[in-house]
Amino acid sequence: MDAATFWLPALFFLIAAFYASVGFGGGSSYLAVLAIAGLPYRAIPQTALICNLIVSSGGVWHFFRGGHMRFHRVLPFVVLSVPMAYLGGRIPVGRTVFLVLLGASLFVAAVRMFLPQPRLGVLARMSDRTPWLVGIPVGGALGLLSGLVGIGGGIFLAPILILTGWSDARGTAAAAAVFILVNSLSGLVGQFSKGIFLDSSIFPLVIAVLLGGQIGSRLGAYRLPVAGVKRLLAGLILFVSVRILWSAL
């Protein structure tokens, strides 16, 4: 990580700014970059969760101020996800298992970013589903994954909210920010129970995501994301996920 002192903070700033604009914390991209940078695998989820926590905190605040926050829409997903994120963070994971989980998570996240948003007709047909029946098991699964590998889960939650018609684009971004915030905090507590594997080199990354997240969340409360940039990020994450899986297997 020391050899990447100059380019890592700049890259984290850009990641935070873009992801914050759509309510995400950027965990999938932080994980990908940290894996490439050669950070010890035990420190990767802790670093990503801290960055997630910082960015999503700003997102919750700005989307709330912008009038887009509807807490009742995300509550069914949060109920089980918080304790499961803590449990996932506490589970000891070997290097190979961690890399497989990380690579698979990044792969799914990248593929989801490539897919177009569903049409309004789909939203209307699916909007009568019961939130709690879907939210509790899905939230629990995403929470467990969040704690295990350090990905906030918002990138998986967002399409569910849109597909079921529970929220529009900005409302979904606001809900994703809440989901990432609570699960990143819970997962981080669980991770720290295994020991703290961080050092002072994390501070430039913390400052970078704090600044980038504030800029992105301010823009996201009033604008929609640029599809081209989203696909470029998806391509990067897809490449890294395949690389991680190849090295692990």
C-alpha positions in Angstrom: 0.0 0.0 0.0 2.9 2.4 0.7 4.0 2.2 -3.0 0.6 3.4 -4.0 0.5 6.4 -1.7 0.0 8.9 -4.4 -2.5 7.2 -6.8 -4.7 5.4 -4.3 -6.2 8.5 -2.6 -6.9 10.1 -6.0 -8.6 6.9 -7.2 -10.6 6.6 -4.0 -11.7 10.2 -4.3 -13.1 9.6 -7.8 -14.8 6.3 -6.7 -16.4 8.0 -3.7 -17.7 10.9 -5.8 -19.3 8.7 -8.4 -20.8 6.1 -6.1 -22.1 8.7 -3.7 -24.1 10.3 -6.5 -26.3 7.2 -6.7 -26.4 6.5 -2.9 -23.7 3.8 -2.9 -20.6 3.7 -0.7 -18.2 2.4 -3.4 -17.3 -0.8 -1.5 -17.1 -3.0 -4.6 -14.6 -0.6 -6.3 -12.6 -0.1 -3.0 -12.3 -3.9 -2.7 -11.2 -4.2 -6.3 -8.5 -1.5 -6.0 -7.2 -2.7 -2.7 -6.9 -6.2 -4.0 -4.8 -4.9 -7.0 -2.7 -2.8 -4.7 -1.7 -5.8 -2.7 -3.1 -4.8 0.7 -3.1 -7.7 3.2 -6.3 -9.6 2.7 -7.4 -9.2 6.4 -7.2 -5.4 6.1 -9.2 -5.2 2.8 -12.7 -5.6 4.3 -12.0 -3.3 7.2 -10.6 -0.6 4.9 -13.5 -0.9 2.5 -16.1 -0.8 5.3 -14.6 2.3 6.9 -14.7 4.1 3.5 -18.3 2.8 3.0 -19.3 4.2 6.3 -17.9 7.6 5.6 -19.4 8.0 2.2 -22.8 6.6 3.0 -23.1 8.8 6.1 -22.8 11.9 3.9 -25.3 10.3 1.4 -27.9 9.7 4.1 -27.7 13.3 5.3 -27.8 14.9 1.8 -30.6 12.7 0.4 -32.6 13.3 3.6 -32.2 17.1 3.2 -33.2 16.8 -0.4 -36.5 15.2 0.7 -35.8 11.8 -0.9 -35.6 9.7 2.2 -38.3 7.2 3.0 -37.1 5.1 5.9 -40.1 2.7 5.9 -39.0 1.4 2.4 -35.6 0.2 3.6 -36.6 -0.9 7.1 -37.7 -4.5 6.1 -34.2 -5.0 4.6 -32.4 -3.6 7.6 -34.1 -5.7 10.3 -32.1 -8.9 9.7 -29.2 -7.4 7.7 -27.7 -5.6 10.7 -27.2 -8.7 13.0 -26.2 -10.8 9.9 -23.5 -8.2 8.9 -22.1 -8.4 12.4 -22.1 -12.2 12.2 -20.4 -12.1 8.8 -17.7 -9.8 10.2 -17.0 -12.1 13.0 -16.6 -15.3 10.9 -13.0 -16.2 10.4 -12.3 -16.6 6.7 -9.2 -18.0 5.1 -7.4 -16.2 2.2 -8.7 -18.5 -0.5 -12.3 -18.5 0.7 -12.2 -14.7 1.1 -10.8 -14.2 -2.4 -13.5 -16.5 -3.9 -16.3 -14.6 -2.0 -14.8 -11.3 -3.0 -14.4 -12.2 -6.6 -17.9 -13.6 -6.9 -19.4 -10.6 -5.2 -17.5 -8.2 -7.5 -18.5 -10.2 -10.5 -22.3 -10.1 -9.6 -22.0 -6.3 -8.8 -20.3 -5.6 -12.2 -22.9 -7.6 -14.2 -25.7 -5.8 -12.4 -24.1 -2.4 -13.3 -24.2 -3.4 -17.0 -27.9 -4.2 -16.9 -30.4 -1.5 -17.8 -32.9 -0.2 -15.4 -36.4 -1.9 -15.7 -39.1 0.0 -17.5 -42.0 1.6 -15.8 -44.4 -1.1 -16.9 -42.4 -3.6 -14.9 -42.5 -1.4 -11.8 -46.3 -1.2 -12.0 -46.7 -5.0 -12.3 -44.4 -5.8 -9.4 -45.4 -3.1 -6.9 -48.0 -5.2 -5.1 -45.4 -7.6 -3.5 -45.2 -7.6 0.2 -42.0 -5.7 1.3 -41.4 -7.7 4.5 -41.6 -11.1 2.9 -38.9 -10.1 0.4 -37.0 -7.7 2.6 -36.2 -9.9 5.6 -34.5 -12.8 3.9 -32.9 -10.7 1.2 -31.6 -8.2 3.7 -30.2 -11.0 5.9 -28.3 -12.5 2.9 -26.9 -9.1 1.9 -25.9 -8.3 5.5 -24.0 -11.5 5.8 -22.1 -10.8 2.6 -21.5 -7.3 3.7 -19.8 -8.4 6.9 -17.8 -11.2 5.3 -16.1 -9.3 2.4 -16.6 -5.6 3.2 -19.2 -4.7 0.5 -22.1 -2.6 1.7 -24.8 -4.4 -0.3 -26.4 -1.3 -1.6 -25.5 -2.2 -5.2 -27.6 -5.4 -4.8 -30.4 -3.7 -2.9 -31.0 -0.9 -5.4 -32.3 -3.1 -8.3 -34.6 -4.9 -5.9 -36.2 -1.7 -4.8 -36.6 -0.5 -8.4 -37.9 -3.9 -9.7 -40.6 -4.1 -6.9 -41.6 -0.5 -7.5 -41.1 0.6 -4.0 -39.0 3.7 -4.9 -37.9 6.0 -7.7 -34.3 6.6 -8.7 -33.4 9.1 -6.0 -35.5 7.4 -3.4 -33.6 4.2 -4.2 -30.3 6.0 -3.8 -31.4 7.3 -0.4 -32.5 3.8 0.8 -29.3 2.3 -0.5 -27.3 4.8 1.5 -29.1 3.9 4.7 -28.7 0.2 4.1 -24.9 0.6 3.4 -24.5 2.8 6.5 -26.0 0.4 9.0 -24.5 -2.7 7.5 -21.0 -1.2 7.1 -21.1 -0.2 10.8 -22.3 -3.6 11.9 -19.9 -5.5 9.7 -17.0 -3.3 10.8 -17.7 -4.0 14.5 -17.7 -7.7 13.6 -14.5 -7.4 11.7 -12.8 -5.6 14.5 -13.7 -8.4 16.9 -11.1 -10.5 15.0 -8.4 -7.9 15.5 -7.6 -4.6 13.8 -5.3 -5.0 10.8 -5.1 -1.3 9.8 -2.2 1.2 10.0 -1.7 4.9 9.5 -1.7 4.5 5.7 -5.5 4.5 5.7 -5.8 8.1 6.7 -5.2 9.5 3.1 -7.9 7.2 1.9 -10.3 8.4 4.6 -9.7 12.0 3.7 -10.2 11.2 0.0 -13.5 9.4 0.4 -14.8 12.1 2.8 -14.2 14.8 0.2 -15.4 12.7 -2.8 -18.4 11.4 -1.0 -19.5 14.9 0.0 -19.3 16.2 -3.6 -21.0 13.1 -5.0 -23.9 13.0 -2.6 -24.6 16.7 -3.1 -24.8 16.2 -6.8 -26.7 13.0 -6.5 -29.5 14.6 -4.5 -30.4 16.7 -7.6 -28.9 14.9 -10.6 -28.9 11.4 -12.1 -25.7 9.4 -12.8 -23.9 9.3 -16.1 -24.5 5.9 -17.7 -21.2 5.9 -19.5 -19.1 6.3 -16.4 -21.2 3.7 -14.7 -20.3 1.2 -17.4 -16.6 2.0 -17.3 -16.6 1.3 -13.6 -18.5 -1.9 -14.2 -15.9 -3.0 -16.8 -13.1 -2.4 -14.3 -14.8 -4.3 -11.5 -15.6 -7.2 -13.9 -12.0 -7.4 -15.0 -10.7 -7.4 -11.4 -13.3 -10.0 -10.2 -12.2 -12.4 -12.9 -8.6 -11.8 -12.0 -9.3 -12.4 -8.3 -11.2 -15.6 -9.0 -8.5 -16.9 -11.4 -5.8 -16.3 -8.8 -7.9 -18.0 -6.0 -8.8 -21.0 -8.0 
